[in-house]
């Protein structure tokens, strides 16, 4: 995890999610956005002008963090909790 400021609860269980076919470790209670950002993933999708988009508000109102989760498009990563085995697609190759 690249950012040492991220603090997990001492009893938080590690879970694995798959992001663009790569396993990413998250903690139970993380949002998808938290897991992606902690894993060094900053481009969640591309805007209409093809610029990479990343979370902005982190409270579900701006829709800048939308990703595909378990084949469901336009899911807000900042308000979706991780689940073990969850599959996330950003549209970016890793």
SERO-467069 format. One record per residue: x, y, z of N, C-alpha, C, O in turn; chain; residue number from 0. Coordinates in pm, 1 decimal. Example, Ala and Ser with C-alpha at 12.3 -4.5 7.8 and 13.67 -1.06 7.14 Angstrom:
REM SERO-467069
        n_x        n_y        n_z       ca_x       ca_y       ca_z        c_x        c_y        c_z        o_x        o_y        o_z   chain   resi
     1319.0     -569.0      780.0     1230.0     -450.0      780.0     1320.0     -330.0      780.0     1423.6     -331.9      846.5       A      0
     1285.0     -225.0      708.0     1367.0     -106.0      714.0     1290.0        3.0      787.0     1340.9      113.8      803.9       A      1
This chain:
REM SERO-467069
        n_x        n_y        n_z       ca_x       ca_y       ca_z        c_x        c_y        c_z        o_x        o_y        o_z   chain   resi
       85.5     -116.6        0.0        0.0        0.0        0.0       90.3      123.1        0.0      173.4      138.0       89.6       A      0
       75.9      210.5      -97.3      170.6      320.3     -114.2      159.0      434.8      -14.1      254.9      510.1        2.8       A      1
       47.5      450.1       51.5       27.9      565.5      138.6       23.7      521.7      284.1      -69.4      452.6      325.7       A      2
      124.0      561.5      361.7      132.3      517.6      500.6       28.6      585.1      589.9       14.6      546.5      706.0       A      3
      -44.0      683.9      539.8     -146.9      750.3      621.4     -273.5      667.8      632.4     -360.8      701.9      712.2       A      4
     -287.0      561.9      556.8     -405.6      477.3      562.4     -396.0      387.2      684.7     -299.1      312.9      700.5       A      5
     -495.3      394.0      769.8     -494.4      316.7      892.8     -617.3      227.0      895.5     -730.7      274.4      888.7       A      6
     -593.3       98.9      905.4     -704.5        3.8      915.1     -727.9      -27.7     1062.3     -636.2      -20.9     1144.2       A      7
     -849.6      -61.4     1093.8     -881.8     -105.9     1228.5     -795.2     -227.8     1260.0     -773.6     -311.6     1172.4       A      8
     -745.4     -239.2     1382.9     -657.3     -352.2     1416.1     -721.3     -488.7     1392.2     -651.5     -586.6     1366.0       A      9
     -853.1     -495.0     1401.1     -919.1     -623.8     1380.2     -980.1     -636.7     1240.5    -1056.1     -730.0     1214.7       A     10
     -947.6     -544.0     1150.5    -1002.0     -549.8     1014.2     -941.6     -668.1      938.4     -820.6     -690.9      940.9       A     11
    -1027.0     -740.5      872.8     -985.5     -857.3      796.4     -945.4     -813.9      656.0    -1013.7     -732.1      594.5       A     12
     -836.1     -867.5      605.5     -794.7     -840.4      468.3     -882.4     -921.2      373.4     -912.5    -1037.7      399.4       A     13
     -922.9     -859.1      264.3    -1000.7     -927.9      161.1     -934.6     -899.6       26.5     -866.2     -798.7        9.0       A     14
     -956.4     -989.8      -66.9     -903.3     -973.6     -201.4    -1016.8     -937.8     -295.4    -1122.6    -1000.7     -294.2       A     15
     -993.3     -835.1     -377.6    -1084.3     -802.9     -486.7    -1001.7     -808.2     -614.3     -878.7     -805.1     -609.5       A     16
    -1068.3     -816.2     -726.5     -999.0     -821.3     -855.2    -1031.8     -693.6     -929.9    -1148.5     -663.4     -955.0       A     17
     -928.3     -618.5     -965.5     -944.3     -492.6    -1037.2     -873.4     -505.4    -1171.1     -751.6     -521.8    -1176.5       A     18
     -950.7     -497.9    -1279.3     -894.1     -511.7    -1413.5     -805.0     -635.4    -1422.9     -693.6     -629.6    -1475.1       A     19
     -855.9     -747.2    -1371.5     -789.8     -878.2    -1374.7     -664.3     -887.9    -1288.1     -584.8     -980.1    -1306.1       A     20
     -645.0     -795.2    -1195.0     -531.5     -798.6    -1102.6     -586.4     -799.3     -960.6     -674.0     -719.5     -927.3       A     21
     -534.5     -890.4     -875.7     -580.8     -893.7     -736.6     -530.2     -772.9     -659.1     -413.9     -734.1     -670.3       A     22
     -619.6     -714.3     -580.6     -587.4     -600.1     -495.3     -633.7     -634.4     -354.8     -744.3     -685.1     -335.7       A     23
     -549.2     -606.7     -256.7     -584.5     -631.5     -116.8     -656.6     -509.9      -60.8     -614.0     -396.0      -80.4       A     24
     -765.8     -535.8        8.6     -842.9     -430.7       74.9     -869.8     -477.0      217.4     -836.4     -589.4      254.8       A     25
     -929.7     -390.5      295.2     -970.4     -425.8      430.0    -1121.9     -425.4      437.4    -1187.8     -342.5      374.8       A     26
    -1176.4     -518.1      513.8    -1319.7     -520.3      538.4    -1360.1     -381.7      587.7    -1295.9     -327.0      677.4       A     27
    -1464.6     -325.0      530.9    -1508.5     -191.6      568.6    -1460.9      -83.3      472.8    -1514.0       27.8      474.0       A     28
    -1360.6     -114.2      388.9    -1316.4      -19.0      286.5    -1425.0        0.9      182.8    -1507.1      -87.7      159.4       A     29
    -1424.8      116.6      121.5    -1504.4      133.2        0.6    -1417.5       89.7     -116.8    -1295.7       76.9     -103.7       A     30
    -1480.4       67.2     -230.3    -1405.4       31.8     -350.5    -1306.9      144.1     -384.4    -1192.9      116.8     -421.9       A     31
    -1349.5      268.4     -371.5    -1260.3      381.5     -401.6    -1137.6      379.6     -311.2    -1026.3      402.0     -358.7       A     32
    -1155.6      353.4     -183.2    -1043.4      346.5      -90.6     -946.3      236.7     -131.8     -825.2      258.4     -133.8       A     33
     -998.5      119.8     -164.4     -913.7        7.4     -204.3     -835.7       39.0     -331.4     -716.8        8.5     -340.6       A     34
     -902.0      100.0     -429.4     -833.6      133.4     -554.0     -725.5      237.9     -531.3     -613.1      221.9     -578.7       A     35
     -757.8      343.5     -459.9     -660.0      448.9     -434.8     -541.2      395.7     -353.9     -426.4      428.6     -383.7       A     36
     -568.4      313.7     -251.8     -460.5      256.0     -171.5     -374.7      161.8     -254.4     -256.6      143.0     -225.3       A     37
     -433.5      103.0     -357.2     -360.6       14.5     -447.4     -289.9       88.1     -559.5     -232.8       25.6     -648.9       A     38
     -293.1      221.1     -555.4     -223.1      300.5     -655.8     -300.5      323.7     -784.0     -244.3      370.4     -883.1       A     39
     -429.3      291.5     -782.8     -512.9      308.6     -902.3     -585.4      441.9     -892.0     -666.2      462.0     -801.2       A     40
     -557.3      532.3     -983.8     -617.4      665.6     -977.0     -711.2      694.6    -1092.9     -794.4      784.7    -1081.8       A     41
     -701.4      622.3    -1203.2     -792.7      643.1    -1316.3     -906.4      542.7    -1304.5     -887.6      423.5    -1329.0       A     42
    -1024.9      591.2    -1266.8    -1139.4      502.8    -1245.6    -1219.0      481.7    -1373.9    -1275.5      374.2    -1394.4       A     43
    -1224.1      580.3    -1458.6    -1285.5      569.7    -1590.9    -1236.9      688.7    -1672.3    -1156.7      768.3    -1623.6       A     44
    -1284.0      701.5    -1794.7    -1246.4      814.6    -1880.5    -1369.0      899.7    -1907.1    -1478.8      848.2    -1927.8       A     45
    -1348.9     1031.8    -1906.3    -1456.9     1124.5    -1936.9    -1484.7     1126.9    -2086.1    -1416.1     1059.7    -2163.1       A     46
    -1584.2     1203.2    -2127.3    -1618.5     1211.2    -2269.6    -1503.7     1268.4    -2352.0    -1494.9     1242.7    -2472.1       A     47
    -1415.9     1345.4    -2288.9    -1298.4     1398.7    -2358.8    -1177.6     1305.4    -2344.8    -1065.7     1342.1    -2380.8       A     48
    -1200.9     1184.9    -2292.2    -1101.7     1078.2    -2275.3     -995.3     1106.7    -2168.3     -893.7     1037.3    -2162.4       A     49
    -1017.6     1206.7    -2085.0     -924.8     1230.0    -1974.5     -958.4     1135.3    -1859.3    -1075.5     1105.5    -1835.8       A     50
     -856.3     1087.7    -1787.5     -883.0      997.8    -1675.0     -959.6     1070.3    -1564.2     -932.0     1186.2    -1533.5       A     51
    -1055.2     1000.8    -1505.8    -1137.0     1057.0    -1398.4    -1104.1      983.6    -1269.8    -1076.6      863.6    -1270.3       A     52
    -1107.1     1057.3    -1159.9    -1076.2     1002.0    -1028.5    -1177.7     1057.2     -927.7    -1242.6     1157.6     -957.0       A     53
    -1193.4      996.2     -811.9    -1290.9     1045.9     -715.6    -1268.8     1193.1     -682.1    -1155.5     1240.2     -672.0       A     54
    -1378.7     1263.5     -665.3    -1373.2     1406.0     -634.1    -1439.3     1434.0     -499.5    -1376.1     1489.2     -409.4       A     55
    -1565.6     1396.4     -485.6    -1638.2     1432.6     -363.1    -1627.5     1327.0     -253.2    -1634.3     1359.7     -134.8       A     56
    -1610.8     1201.2     -292.0    -1605.2     1087.5     -198.5    -1727.4     1076.1     -108.3    -1717.8     1026.9        4.2       A     57
    -1842.1     1121.6     -157.7    -1966.1     1102.0      -82.2    -2084.0     1067.8     -172.9    -2199.1     1072.6     -129.4       A     58
    -2055.9     1033.3     -299.1    -2158.5      980.8     -387.2    -2237.0     1080.4     -468.4    -2335.4     1042.0     -531.6       A     59
    -2198.3     1207.2     -470.1    -2278.6     1304.2     -545.1    -2223.1     1340.0     -682.2    -2299.7     1380.0     -769.8       A     60
    -2092.4     1327.0     -703.9    -2033.9     1378.4     -828.8    -2024.3     1274.4     -940.3    -2015.6     1312.8    -1056.9       A     61
    -2025.4     1146.0     -910.1    -2018.2     1036.9    -1007.2    -1885.6     1032.4    -1083.8    -1879.3      972.9    -1191.3       A     62
    -1780.7     1093.6    -1030.8    -1649.1     1086.5    -1094.3    -1580.5      953.2    -1067.6    -1481.2      921.2    -1132.9       A     63
    -1630.8      876.2     -974.2    -1565.2      751.6     -933.5    -1634.0      627.6     -990.6    -1609.8      517.0     -942.1       A     64
    -1718.2      642.9    -1091.3    -1793.4      527.0    -1138.8    -1703.3      423.1    -1204.0    -1610.8      455.3    -1278.6       A     65
    -1733.4      297.5    -1173.2    -1663.3      181.8    -1226.6    -1768.2       73.8    -1254.5    -1885.4       89.3    -1220.3       A     66
    -1725.0      -34.0    -1316.0    -1811.2     -150.9    -1333.5    -1777.7     -249.3    -1222.1    -1661.9     -287.1    -1204.1       A     67
    -1879.7     -290.2    -1147.8    -1861.1     -384.4    -1037.0    -1947.3     -506.7    -1062.5    -2069.5     -497.4    -1074.4       A     68
    -1881.2     -621.8    -1070.5    -1951.3     -748.5    -1095.7    -2047.1     -735.4    -1214.6    -2163.6     -774.3    -1207.3       A     69
    -1995.0     -679.8    -1323.6    -2066.5     -661.8    -1451.1    -2180.7     -560.0    -1446.3    -2260.1     -552.3    -1540.1       A     70
    -2189.6     -483.1    -1339.9    -2290.9     -376.3    -1331.4    -2221.0     -242.9    -1351.4    -2138.4     -202.4    -1269.6       A     71
    -2254.0     -175.4    -1459.4    -2188.8      -50.1    -1496.3    -2232.7       66.5    -1407.7    -2337.3       61.6    -1343.0       A     72
    -2151.6      169.5    -1406.7    -2180.7      298.1    -1342.5    -2209.8      286.9    -1192.4    -2298.3      354.6    -1140.1       A     73
    -2134.9      201.6    -1124.9    -2143.7      189.4     -978.8    -2050.1      293.4     -917.5    -1937.2      310.4     -963.5       A     74
    -2096.3      361.9     -815.2    -2013.3      461.9     -747.0    -1919.2      392.3     -649.2    -1962.1      333.4     -550.0       A     75
    -1790.0      400.6     -679.8    -1688.7      332.3     -599.1    -1676.4      390.3     -459.0    -1638.6      319.3     -365.8       A     76
    -1707.6      517.6     -442.9    -1687.0      583.2     -312.8    -1792.4      545.8     -209.4    -1773.0      572.0      -90.7       A     77
    -1902.6      485.9     -250.7    -2007.3      448.4     -154.5    -2036.5      298.3     -156.9    -2132.2      252.6      -94.3       A     78
    -1954.4      221.8     -228.9    -1974.8       78.1     -239.6    -1870.0        5.5     -155.3    -1750.5       16.5     -182.8       A     79
    -1913.7      -69.0      -52.3    -1816.9     -142.6       29.8    -1759.8     -262.0      -47.2    -1828.5     -322.9     -129.2       A     80
    -1633.3     -294.5      -19.5    -1572.5     -411.0      -83.9    -1631.7     -538.8      -27.4    -1675.2     -543.9       87.6       A     81
    -1632.3     -641.5     -110.4    -1670.7     -776.8      -70.7    -1563.0     -870.6     -122.9    -1508.8     -846.4     -230.8       A     82
    -1530.7     -975.2      -51.3    -1430.5    -1069.4     -101.2    -1468.6    -1121.0     -239.9    -1583.2    -1159.3     -263.3       A     83
    -1372.2    -1121.8     -331.2    -1394.9    -1173.7     -464.9    -1461.8    -1077.4     -560.9    -1482.9    -1111.9     -677.2       A     84
    -1495.2     -959.8     -516.5    -1559.8     -858.5     -601.8    -1472.1     -834.1     -725.9    -1349.4     -830.8     -716.6       A     85
    -1537.0     -817.2     -841.4    -1464.4     -786.4     -965.7    -1495.8     -643.8    -1006.2    -1611.9     -606.8    -1024.2       A     86
    -1390.5     -564.1    -1020.4    -1404.1     -422.7    -1054.3    -1333.5     -397.7    -1187.3    -1221.3     -443.7    -1208.8       A     87
    -1399.9     -324.7    -1275.6    -1337.9     -288.7    -1403.5    -1339.0     -136.4    -1415.0    -1442.0      -71.0    -1398.8       A     88
    -1220.1      -82.5    -1443.7    -1208.2       62.5    -1461.7    -1205.2       98.3    -1608.7    -1228.5      213.9    -1644.0       A     89
    -1177.1        2.4    -1695.4    -1160.1       32.8    -1836.5    -1017.5       69.5    -1869.9     -984.4       92.8    -1986.1       A     90
     -932.6       74.8    -1768.6     -790.8      104.1    -1787.5     -713.4      -26.5    -1780.5     -743.0     -111.0    -1696.0       A     91
     -615.9      -44.6    -1866.6     -533.6     -164.9    -1856.7     -425.6     -144.8    -1752.2     -372.0      -34.8    -1739.0       A     92
     -393.8     -246.5    -1679.7     -293.1     -238.3    -1571.3     -168.4     -311.4    -1612.6      -71.8     -316.6    -1536.5       A     93
